[in-house]
Amino acid sequence: MKAAVVGAGWAGLAAATVLRQAGCDVTVYESGHTPGGRARRVPHPPQGGFDTPLDNGQHILLGAYTDTLALMRRLGRDPDALFLRLPLCLASLDGDFRLAAPRLPAPLHAAAALLGARGLGWADRLACLRLMRGLRAAGWRAVQGETVAALLRRHGQPARAVQRLWEPLCLAALNTPLEQACAQLYANVLRDSLGGPRPATDMLLPRTDLSALWADAAAARCTMRYGHTVQAVVPARDGVQIDGERHDAAVVAVPPAIAARLLAPGPARDVVAGMDRLPHAPIATLNLKLRRPWTLPRPMMMLTEDRARGHDGQWLFDRTALSQGPGLAAGTLPGARGQRGGGPAGAGAEIAVVVSAATAIASRDRAQATQDLIRQIREQAARAGLPAMPEVDGTALLIDKRATFLAVPGMARPAQRTPWRGLALAGDWTDTGYPGVLEGAVRSGMRAAQAILAGSTG
């Protein structure tokens, strides 16, 4: 079967991999020149002087992302070598909060993490445990149309627990503020992470650029048409026309507004009706090149927000430690305060700050936003008694203004299967049961390919 995939993001390449392994002749159309979509390698800013490849945004995966990890293995990519896998540990740079999951059987590991959280009072910890027990007892079902803020109020969550735990997790997973975020999608994330098996809560931090994780390997198995911006996708009884070229089947795996435009000329336009008006939220990533080595207590840490001062950073990553390779085992991570590391003497260091739901930063002057985030790191490191952050020699502030859809209640998300046997949709915005996360993108691509394959034999 001659199959086409429009879009070389994680959804499109997941679909292409399944189709290719089923024996299809697969052509992938991609307007850019690097595979990976919104999780891809980007060129270095000439003035940055960065030693390691940059991505268009800093991402992490979870042990719960079973489909992504399985897909990587099918492509010959070893997750154990490409990720630093750590037990769940949310620790703030200022030393004010720490939640860590011990290696106990589920659900004891989650209960121990919540009850042992530093920076929360006993009333806060017990309230967190009640929330998880309440969601589990309800079968992880929220009230229809409920927001995350309303869910937390209904379960009596104290302000401190919301600020330190539930809100950061909501922003990280849904990229949507509490007052707007869909409680059901949030419950689904909690079900598969804190509510799942112990390995599901593990944090998987990429040691290489995002395209090299598996997108490059997937693209190498297909015919890639880079630089081709598709204009129209038109399904018919005998196949699918892509810019006038016939294919037996096609998967449209592009952002929703683009999918609506591509399908508009043909009979499939109603399948994605209204998707061009789907609201989105930005994510910002500030990469910093430091003059001297500077090692964080952990490779990923939380930052405390103070939006009135422009301190919008939520997560801080030690890119130098992560790029040191698989030889850096979890037990040998530099962790003592004041310990130097991150490469040979004089090599400097690289760190990254992530801001979810970054509407405020996207509307501000970039130079001012950069300085505000740098001050946020310096102040919080000093508060914890850490060595002062070295001088900054290079910066790269990357803002993806349409990073994910706003995960609000009541969203109508199309299925991957369409009324045409030869046409399927893929993307984290399709109906996956997840918010706009990478695992959702991969799952959608695999389901889209399976729909195509089922249609070809039906």
C-alpha positions as CSV (number, residue, x, y, z in Angstrom):
1,M,0.0,0.0,0.0
2,K,1.2,3.5,-0.9
3,A,0.7,5.6,2.2
4,A,1.3,9.2,3.0
5,V,1.8,11.1,6.2
6,V,1.5,14.8,6.4
7,G,3.6,16.2,9.2
8,A,6.8,14.8,10.7
9,G,6.1,15.5,14.4
10,W,5.8,12.7,17.0
11,A,2.3,11.9,15.9
12,G,3.1,11.7,12.2
13,L,6.3,9.7,12.6
14,A,4.6,7.3,15.0
15,A,2.0,6.7,12.3
16,A,4.7,6.4,9.7
17,T,6.6,3.8,11.8
18,V,3.6,1.6,12.2
19,L,2.7,1.8,8.5
20,R,6.2,1.1,7.5
21,Q,6.5,-1.9,9.7
22,A,3.3,-3.3,8.2
23,G,5.0,-3.2,4.8
24,C,3.6,0.0,3.4
25,D,5.5,2.4,1.1
26,V,5.5,5.5,3.2
27,T,6.1,9.1,2.1
28,V,6.2,11.8,4.8
29,Y,5.5,15.4,3.8
30,E,7.1,18.0,6.1
31,S,7.3,21.7,5.6
32,G,10.4,22.1,7.8
33,H,13.7,20.4,7.5
34,T,14.1,18.6,10.9
35,P,11.9,15.7,12.1
36,G,10.2,16.0,15.5
37,G,7.5,18.7,15.2
38,R,7.2,20.6,18.5
39,A,9.8,18.3,20.1
40,R,12.7,18.7,17.8
41,R,16.3,20.0,17.4
42,V,16.7,23.6,16.4
43,P,19.7,25.5,15.0
44,H,21.9,27.3,17.5
45,P,21.7,31.0,17.7
46,P,25.0,32.3,16.3
47,Q,25.7,34.4,19.3
48,G,24.8,31.8,21.9
49,G,27.9,29.7,21.9
50,F,26.1,26.6,23.2
51,D,28.0,23.3,23.3
52,T,25.1,21.0,23.1
53,P,22.2,20.9,20.6
54,L,19.2,23.0,21.5
55,D,15.6,21.9,21.3
56,N,12.5,24.1,20.5
57,G,11.5,23.4,24.1
58,Q,12.7,21.4,27.1
59,H,10.6,18.2,27.5
60,I,10.6,15.3,29.9
61,L,8.8,12.0,29.7
62,L,7.3,9.8,32.4
63,G,7.6,6.1,33.0
64,A,3.9,6.1,32.2
65,Y,4.6,6.9,28.6
66,T,4.5,3.2,27.6
67,D,3.6,3.6,24.0
68,T,6.5,6.1,23.3
69,L,9.0,3.9,25.0
70,A,7.8,0.8,23.1
71,L,8.0,2.7,19.8
72,M,11.6,3.7,20.6
73,R,12.5,0.1,21.2
74,R,10.9,-0.9,17.9
75,L,13.1,1.6,16.2
76,G,16.2,0.2,17.9
77,R,16.5,3.2,20.2
78,D,17.4,2.3,23.8
79,P,15.5,4.4,26.4
80,D,17.9,3.3,29.1
81,A,20.8,4.9,27.3
82,L,18.9,8.0,25.9
83,F,17.2,9.0,29.2
84,L,18.3,9.6,32.7
85,R,15.6,7.8,34.6
86,L,15.0,9.1,38.1
87,P,12.4,8.3,40.8
88,L,9.9,11.0,41.1
89,C,11.4,13.9,43.0
90,L,10.0,17.5,42.9
91,A,12.5,19.7,44.7
92,S,12.5,23.5,44.7
93,L,15.7,25.4,44.0
94,D,15.0,27.6,47.1
95,G,15.0,24.5,49.3
96,D,11.4,25.2,50.5
97,F,9.7,22.2,49.0
98,R,10.6,18.6,48.3
99,L,8.4,15.6,47.4
100,A,10.1,12.3,46.6
101,A,8.6,8.9,45.8
102,P,10.5,6.0,47.5
103,R,11.0,2.7,45.7
104,L,8.0,1.0,47.3
105,P,5.2,-0.9,45.7
106,A,2.2,1.1,44.4
107,P,0.2,2.8,45.8
108,L,2.5,2.9,48.9
109,H,5.1,4.9,47.0
110,A,2.7,7.7,46.2
111,A,1.2,7.8,49.7
112,A,4.7,7.9,51.2
113,A,5.7,10.7,48.8
114,L,2.7,12.8,49.8
115,L,2.9,12.1,53.5
116,G,6.7,12.9,53.5
117,A,6.5,16.1,51.5
118,R,8.8,18.7,53.0
119,G,7.4,22.2,52.9
120,L,3.8,21.1,53.5
121,G,2.1,20.9,56.9
122,W,0.5,17.7,58.1
123,A,-2.9,19.1,57.3
124,D,-1.7,19.8,53.7
125,R,-0.2,16.3,53.3
126,L,-3.3,14.6,54.6
127,A,-5.5,16.7,52.3
128,C,-3.3,15.7,49.3
129,L,-3.7,12.0,50.2
130,R,-7.5,12.5,50.5
131,L,-7.6,13.9,47.0
132,M,-5.8,10.9,45.5
133,R,-7.9,8.5,47.5
134,G,-11.1,10.3,46.5
135,L,-10.2,10.3,42.8
136,R,-9.3,6.6,43.0
137,A,-12.6,5.8,44.7
138,A,-14.5,7.7,42.0
139,G,-12.8,5.7,39.3
140,W,-10.7,8.7,38.3
141,R,-13.8,10.4,37.0
142,A,-14.3,14.2,37.6
143,V,-17.6,16.1,37.5
144,Q,-18.6,16.8,33.9
145,G,-17.5,20.3,32.9
146,E,-15.4,20.7,36.1
147,T,-12.2,22.7,36.1
148,V,-9.1,21.7,38.0
149,A,-9.6,24.7,40.4
150,A,-13.1,23.5,41.1
151,L,-11.9,19.9,41.6
152,L,-9.3,21.0,44.1
153,R,-11.8,23.1,46.0
154,R,-14.3,20.3,46.1
155,H,-11.7,18.1,47.7
156,G,-10.7,20.7,50.2
157,Q,-7.1,21.3,49.1
158,P,-5.3,24.0,51.1
159,A,-3.7,26.9,49.4
160,R,-0.2,25.7,50.2
161,A,-0.7,22.3,48.6
162,V,-2.3,23.9,45.5
163,Q,0.6,26.4,45.1
164,R,3.4,23.9,45.7
165,L,2.1,20.7,44.1
166,W,-1.2,20.7,42.3
167,E,-0.8,23.9,40.3
168,P,2.8,23.1,39.0
169,L,1.7,19.7,38.0
170,C,-1.4,21.1,36.2
171,L,0.7,23.7,34.3
172,A,3.3,21.1,33.4
173,A,0.9,18.5,32.1
174,L,-2.0,20.6,30.7
175,N,-0.2,23.9,29.9
176,T,-3.4,25.5,31.1
177,P,-4.1,27.6,34.2
178,L,-6.1,26.0,37.0
179,E,-9.2,28.1,36.5
180,Q,-9.5,27.0,32.9
181,A,-8.0,23.5,32.9
182,C,-10.1,20.4,32.4
183,A,-10.4,18.3,35.6
184,Q,-11.0,15.1,33.7
185,L,-7.8,15.4,31.7
186,Y,-6.0,16.2,34.9
187,A,-7.5,13.2,36.6
188,N,-6.3,11.0,33.7
189,V,-2.8,12.3,34.1
190,L,-2.8,11.6,37.9
191,R,-4.3,8.2,37.3
192,D,-1.5,7.1,35.0
193,S,1.3,8.7,37.0
194,L,0.8,9.0,40.8
195,G,-2.1,6.6,40.7
196,G,-0.3,4.0,38.5
197,P,2.5,1.5,39.1
198,R,5.6,2.7,40.8
199,P,7.8,2.9,37.6
200,A,5.1,5.1,36.0
201,T,6.1,8.0,38.2
202,D,9.7,7.9,37.1
203,M,11.0,11.0,35.4
204,L,12.8,10.4,32.1
205,L,15.1,13.3,31.2
206,P,16.5,13.3,27.7
207,R,20.3,13.0,27.4
208,T,20.3,14.0,23.7
209,D,18.4,16.4,21.5
210,L,14.7,15.5,21.0
211,S,15.0,14.7,17.3
212,A,17.8,12.2,18.1
213,L,15.7,10.3,20.6
214,W,13.8,8.5,17.9
215,A,12.5,11.0,15.2
216,D,15.7,10.8,13.2
217,A,15.5,7.0,13.2
218,A,11.9,7.0,12.1
219,A,12.5,9.4,9.3
220,A,15.4,7.4,8.0
221,R,13.0,4.5,7.3
222,C,10.6,6.6,5.1
223,T,10.7,8.7,2.0
224,M,10.9,12.2,3.4
225,R,9.8,15.2,1.4
226,Y,11.3,18.0,3.5
227,G,10.4,21.6,2.6
228,H,7.0,20.5,1.0
229,T,4.2,22.6,2.4
230,V,1.1,20.6,1.5
231,Q,-1.8,22.7,0.2
232,A,-4.7,20.2,0.0
233,V,-5.7,16.7,1.2
234,V,-8.8,15.4,-0.6
235,P,-10.1,11.9,0.2
236,A,-12.0,9.9,-2.5
237,R,-13.3,6.3,-2.8
238,D,-10.1,5.0,-4.3
239,G,-7.6,6.8,-2.2
240,V,-6.4,10.2,-1.1
241,Q,-5.1,13.1,-3.2
242,I,-2.3,15.2,-1.7
243,D,-1.6,18.2,-3.9
244,G,-2.9,16.2,-6.8
245,E,-0.8,13.1,-6.2
246,R,-2.7,9.9,-5.4
247,H,-2.0,7.7,-2.4
248,D,-3.9,4.7,-1.3
249,A,-4.2,6.2,2.2
250,A,-3.0,9.2,4.2
251,V,-2.6,10.3,7.8
252,V,-3.0,14.1,8.4
253,A,-0.7,14.8,11.4
254,V,-0.4,18.5,11.6
255,P,-1.7,21.2,14.1
256,P,-5.5,21.6,14.1
257,A,-5.6,24.9,12.3
258,I,-3.5,23.5,9.5
259,A,-5.5,20.3,9.3
260,A,-8.7,22.4,8.9
261,R,-7.0,24.3,6.0
262,L,-5.7,21.2,4.2
263,L,-9.1,19.4,4.4
264,A,-11.2,22.5,3.6
265,P,-11.2,22.0,-0.3
266,G,-12.6,18.5,-0.1
267,P,-15.5,16.4,1.5
268,A,-13.6,15.9,4.8
269,R,-13.8,19.5,5.9
270,D,-16.5,18.8,8.4
271,V,-14.3,16.2,10.2
272,V,-12.2,19.1,11.6
273,A,-14.8,21.8,11.7
274,G,-13.9,24.5,14.2
275,M,-10.4,23.1,14.8
276,D,-8.9,26.3,13.3
277,R,-10.4,28.2,16.2
278,L,-9.0,25.9,18.9
279,P,-7.4,28.1,21.6
280,H,-3.7,27.5,22.2
281,A,-1.2,28.4,25.0
282,P,2.5,29.2,24.6
283,I,5.5,27.5,26.3
284,A,8.8,29.4,26.7
285,T,12.2,27.9,27.2
286,L,15.2,30.0,28.2
287,N,18.6,28.4,27.5
288,L,21.6,29.9,29.3
289,K,25.3,29.4,28.6
290,L,27.3,30.0,31.8
291,R,30.9,31.1,31.9
292,R,32.0,28.6,34.5
293,P,30.7,25.1,35.7
294,W,27.7,25.3,37.9
295,T,26.0,22.1,39.0
296,L,22.4,22.0,40.4
297,P,21.6,19.7,43.4
298,R,19.4,17.8,40.9
299,P,19.2,17.8,37.1
300,M,15.6,19.0,37.2
301,M,14.3,21.4,39.9
302,M,11.2,23.5,40.6
303,L,11.2,27.3,40.7
304,T,9.0,29.4,42.8
305,E,6.9,31.9,40.8
306,D,6.4,35.5,41.6
307,R,4.5,36.8,38.5
308,A,4.4,40.4,39.8
309,R,8.2,40.5,39.4
310,G,8.4,38.6,36.1
311,H,9.6,35.5,37.9
312,D,7.6,33.2,35.7
313,G,10.0,30.2,35.6
314,Q,8.6,26.9,36.8
315,W,11.3,24.3,36.1
316,L,15.1,24.4,35.9
317,F,17.2,21.8,34.1
318,D,20.9,21.1,34.3
319,R,21.6,20.5,30.6
320,T,25.3,19.9,31.2
321,A,24.7,17.1,33.6
322,L,22.2,15.5,31.3
323,S,24.5,15.7,28.3
324,Q,27.3,13.8,30.1
325,G,25.9,10.5,28.8
326,P,24.7,7.2,30.2
327,G,27.7,6.8,32.4
328,L,26.2,9.2,34.9
329,A,24.0,6.9,37.0
330,A,21.3,8.2,39.3
331,G,23.4,7.3,42.3
332,T,26.4,9.4,41.1
333,L,24.6,12.6,40.3
334,P,26.4,15.6,41.8
335,G,24.2,16.4,44.7
336,A,26.2,18.1,47.5
337,R,25.6,21.8,47.8
338,G,28.6,23.7,46.6
339,Q,30.0,20.8,44.6
340,R,31.4,21.8,41.2
341,G,30.9,19.8,38.1
342,G,29.2,19.8,34.7
343,G,32.3,19.2,32.6
344,P,36.0,20.0,32.5
345,A,37.4,23.1,34.3
346,G,36.7,26.2,32.3
347,A,34.1,24.4,30.1
348,G,31.2,26.4,31.5
349,A,27.7,25.0,31.9
350,E,24.3,25.1,30.3
351,I,20.9,25.3,32.0
352,A,17.4,25.8,30.8
353,V,14.3,27.4,32.4
354,V,10.8,26.3,31.3
355,V,7.6,28.5,31.5
356,S,4.3,26.8,30.8
357,A,1.2,28.8,30.0
358,A,3.7,31.5,29.1
359,T,1.3,34.2,27.8
360,A,2.8,36.9,30.0
361,I,6.4,36.2,28.7
362,A,5.2,36.0,25.1
363,S,3.8,39.5,25.4
364,R,6.8,41.1,27.1
365,D,10.1,42.4,25.8
366,R,12.4,39.4,25.4
367,A,15.5,41.0,26.8
368,Q,13.6,42.1,29.9
369,A,11.9,38.6,30.3
370,T,15.4,37.0,30.1
371,Q,16.8,39.2,32.8
372,D,13.8,38.6,35.0
373,L,14.3,34.8,34.8
374,I,18.0,35.1,35.4
375,R,17.3,37.1,38.6
376,Q,14.7,34.5,39.6
377,I,17.4,31.7,39.5
378,R,20.0,33.8,41.2
379,E,17.7,34.8,44.1
380,Q,16.4,31.3,44.7
381,A,19.8,29.7,44.6
382,A,21.1,32.2,47.1
383,R,18.1,31.6,49.3
384,A,19.1,27.9,49.5
385,G,22.7,28.7,50.2
386,L,24.0,27.4,46.8
387,P,27.0,28.9,45.1
388,A,26.2,32.0,43.1
389,M,25.3,31.3,39.5
390,P,28.2,32.2,37.2
391,E,28.1,35.0,34.7
392,V,25.9,34.4,31.6
393,D,27.7,34.3,28.3
394,G,24.9,33.3,26.0
395,T,21.1,33.2,26.0
396,A,18.4,31.7,23.7
397,L,14.8,32.4,24.6
398,L,12.5,30.1,22.5
399,I,8.8,30.8,22.6
400,D,6.4,28.4,20.9
401,K,3.2,30.5,20.8
402,R,1.0,27.6,19.8
403,A,2.7,24.9,21.8
404,T,-0.4,23.0,22.9
405,F,-4.1,23.5,22.9
406,L,-5.8,25.0,26.0
407,A,-7.1,21.9,27.8
408,V,-10.5,23.3,28.8
409,P,-13.6,21.3,29.8
410,G,-16.0,20.2,27.1
411,M,-13.6,20.3,24.2
412,A,-14.8,18.4,21.1
413,R,-11.8,16.5,19.9
414,P,-12.1,14.4,16.7
415,A,-11.2,10.7,16.6
416,Q,-8.3,9.4,14.6
417,R,-10.6,7.4,12.4
418,T,-12.7,9.3,9.8
419,P,-15.6,8.2,7.6
420,W,-13.0,7.5,4.8
421,R,-11.2,4.3,5.1
422,G,-8.1,5.8,3.6
423,L,-7.9,8.9,5.7
424,A,-7.0,9.3,9.4
425,L,-6.1,12.1,11.7
426,A,-3.2,12.2,14.2
427,G,-2.0,14.8,16.7
428,D,-2.2,15.4,20.5
429,W,-5.3,17.5,19.7
430,T,-7.3,14.4,18.6
431,D,-9.2,12.4,21.1
432,T,-6.5,10.6,23.1
433,G,-7.8,11.0,26.7
434,Y,-4.7,13.0,27.4
435,P,-3.9,16.7,27.3
436,G,-1.3,17.9,24.7
437,V,1.6,15.8,25.8
438,L,4.1,13.7,23.8
439,E,2.6,10.4,24.8
440,G,-0.8,11.6,23.5
441,A,0.8,12.5,20.1
442,V,2.4,9.1,19.8
443,R,-0.7,7.2,20.8
444,S,-2.7,9.2,18.2
445,G,-0.3,8.4,15.5
446,M,-0.3,4.7,16.3
447,R,-4.1,4.6,16.4
448,A,-4.3,6.5,13.1
449,A,-2.0,4.0,11.4
450,Q,-4.0,1.1,12.8
451,A,-7.2,2.6,11.5
452,I,-5.7,2.9,8.0
453,L,-4.4,-0.7,8.2
454,A,-7.8,-2.0,9.4
455,G,-9.5,-0.1,6.5
456,S,-7.3,-1.7,3.9
457,T,-8.3,-5.1,5.0
458,G,-12.0,-4.4,5.7
